[in-house]
Amino acid sequence: MDLKKTPLHQWHVDHGGKMVDFAGWSLPMSYSGIIDEHNQVRNSGGVFDVSHMGRLKIKGRHARRLLEKACSRRISDMVEGQCRYSLVLNEQGGIRDDVLVYRLGDDEFMMVVNASNREKIVGHLDAIKEAEGFKLKMDDQTESTAMIAIQGPNVMDMVSKVSSEVPTLKRYRFVTKNLVVIKLLVSRTGYTGENGVEVILPAGATNMALKLMMKDIDANQAESLVKPAGLGARDTLRLEAGMPLYGHELTEETNALATGLGFAINMDKDEQENGEEFIGQAALKATLADGGPKEQLVGLVIDSPRTARQGMEVAASGNTVGTVTSGCKSPTLEKSIAMAYVSNEHAEVGTELSVVSGKNELAAQVVAMPFYKAPKK
């Protein structure tokens, strides 16, 4: 099967991107190297192509009600220009996907979903629409648009030379801008633990927009401030920032209450004015009535140069107490770090555990997350 190509595909090739298959898309794993790109983002700035992520526009009289039903987070009190992180759950309280919801207008929203879950979420939303008789239109704009993330401590200084408004945006807010004849949606969410923006724009205008955005910036300065970064660096950056990844920390089998994402689960949604009980809420209430989840997501620092990998067992006194979901050698901290689900009695910060790596046991300690927090400028 031919891989889908983002509007930036040739740009990746021209910059030496090492292309791989990611969820059916041809995307760069790295350019100069994962550690170099990771450090570039932490120290200055990097450009990520995230066009593979699904972008679903939902518009109509019942758009809000659809999202209230599908999302674990409250939607009705969002204001225009606001983004919210939420979970989309199954009936058992497991996680279909983690998403970002943008409120574009009174009855108009956009949902950004993970590439591997796009078709599943489209089908899920369609099923809710049909079951409830909701009046709305859903437009999958993934392949007609591009999405670029620019992240790093120096990014806002660079953006300020193009726009005075964008650097003043609060976190989880967005604005629409016209760049000559190109309409851009610029948001501030991020997935690296650093400052920055995401830009959504028409697919056919991507290369022109990049040139226009850079035209007021000295070429040499721009090249040193912001460089291309690939999937490999994006993964190590998000892990240092303690951010979960679908297919690792989040799955259909993962109880949402075990994730540490309580801020994204409004258990009283149905009790609020215009509230809707979200799918999976009843299952989560049953979990709480039964004493809550029996495990929780924790951070681990490993006293070994070896790296923990997804699926490795976590042990205490020779007994299995959990499973690693993600791990890497942190380029910033120069330590092996991991996230894992462990039983509640072994989840307290400071608990000494071990990660089973083949015939070896790697000493590990539970630590608070995020592992790394960007210094305030």
Beta strands, then each sheet from edge to edge (+ up, - down):
strand 1: 4-5
strand 2: 18-22
strand 3: 25-30
strand 4: 46-49
strand 5: 54-59
strand 6: 83-89
strand 7: 95-105
strand 8: 108-113
strand 9: 137-140
strand 10: 145-151
strand 11: 174-179
strand 12: 182-187
strand 13: 196-202
strand 14: 227-228
strand 15: 295-302
strand 16: 313-316
strand 17: 319-330
strand 18: 335-343
strand 19: 352-357
strand 20: 360-367
sheet 1: 1+ 3+ 2-
sheet 2: 11+ 12- 13+ 10- 4+ 14+
sheet 3: 6+ 7- 8+ 5- 9+
sheet 4: 15+ 18- 17+ 16- 19+ 20- 15+
end
